[in-house]
Amino acid sequence: MELENLLKQKGLKITDQRKAIVKVLKECGCMLSAREIFDKVKKIIPGVNFSTIYRNLDLMSQKGILCGLMVDTGVSLYGLRSEEGHHHHFVCKGCGRSLAIDYCPMGLLEKELAKKGFSHTEHQFVVYGFCGSCGTSGGVKAKSY
């Protein structure tokens, strides 16, 4: 029911494709590429095509239901926008997995930005590295803290 209310609030029709996209992202709890979302939605709605999913991801991002993140490989990742506030991401350069980081360093930067006469309207932080499963890059072991 909350999904239906959210879609209505944002002026969107409730469709099987949109419900499936949200279901996939809720179950995952992470950000996924359009292709990964399509592959999972196709198991729920076998006849769905990629362009339908891609258009819905774009529209749902524009309406603020999803948040998008373009990683350094040029691939966009999508996730459900958090209602509790915002978060940032760690993206593994090995496998591409994305994890939410519940810490925001913006508070540390605001004073410095204000001193320079800059006021921000939004921000996004992405930390790139290697997850515990990938662990290495070019023979250099990723540090864990």
N, C-alpha and C positions, 0 to 999 in steps of 0.2 A: 504494500500500500504506500509506503514512503516513496518508492520509486515513481509510482504513478503521480503522486502529489508534486514531486520534484519536476517531472517532465511537464506537467500542466503549468506549474509556476513559471517555467522557462518558455512557455508557449509552444511546446512540442507535443505531437501526437504520441500516444503510447503504441509502439509497434513491437512485434516479436523480436526484431533485430536489435532494437534499443534495449529491450529487457535482457536479451541474451548477452549483449556487450557488458552491461552492468553486472550481470550474474558472473561472467567470466572474470571481470576485474575484482569483484568482491571476493570470490573464491581464491584468487591468486594472492591478493593483498600486496601486489607489487605493480610495477609498470611493465607493459608489454608493447612490442612493436605491432603495427597494423597486421602484419602477416601472422604473428603469433595469436593475436585476437581472432583473426579470421579462421585459423586452423581450429581453434577451440569452439568458436561459434558454429562452425560447419558440423561439428559433432552434435550440436543441439538442433540446428536447422540445416539439414543436409543440402537443400537446394539453394542456399544463399550464395551470392557471388561476392568477390573481393571488392568490386567497386561500390556495392551497396554498403558494406561495412566501412570502407574508407570514407565515403561521404558522410555516414553517420558519426564516425569518429571526429571528423572535421566540424560538423554542425554542433555536436555535443561539447566540443572544446570551445567553440565560439560562444555557446550559451552558458559556459562556466560549470558544466556538469563534470567534465573531464579536464585534467590538466595535461599539457603536452610538454615534452622535453626532447630537444634534439641533441643527441650525443655526438661526440667527435667523429664518428664513422659516417655521419650524415643521416642516420636512421632516427626517426621520431618514435618516442615511447609515449604511451598513454596510460593514465591512471585515474582513479576516481579522485575528485577534488575533496580534500579533507574538510569536514565541517567544523572540526575542533580548532581550526587555525591553519597554519601552513607548515610545510616541512620542506626539506631539501633532500638531495639525493647523492648517494654513492653509486657510481657506475663502474662495473668491472670491465677493464679493457680486454680481458681474456675471453669471457663468456658473454658479456653484454648484460648480465643481470643487474638490476637496479634495486637498491634498498633505500627506504626512507630514513632520513636523519632528522631526529626531532629537535636538533639544536639549530638556532639561527644566529649567525654572527652579525646581523645587521645593526643591532644595538651598539656594537663596538665601532661601527663605521659612521653612524649618524652624526656624531659630534664633529668628526673630521670633515664630513661632507658639508655640514652647516658652516663650518669655518671658511670653506671655499665657496660659499654661496650656492651650493648645489642642493636641490631638494629632489629626492627620488619619488617616483610614482609607483614603482613595483620593483621587485628584485627576484633573482633566482640564483641559487648556488648549487654547483655540481662538483663533487669531488671524484676524480678519476683515480683508479688504482687497480689492485687485483684482489679478488675475494680469496678466502681461505682455500677454496677448491682449486683455483687456478694458480695462485701463489707465486708464479715466477714470470719474468719477462726478460728474455735475452740472457738467461742464466742468473739474473739478479733476483734473489729472494725478496718478496714483498715483506716489508716490516709490519709487525703486528704490535699493537700497544694495548 
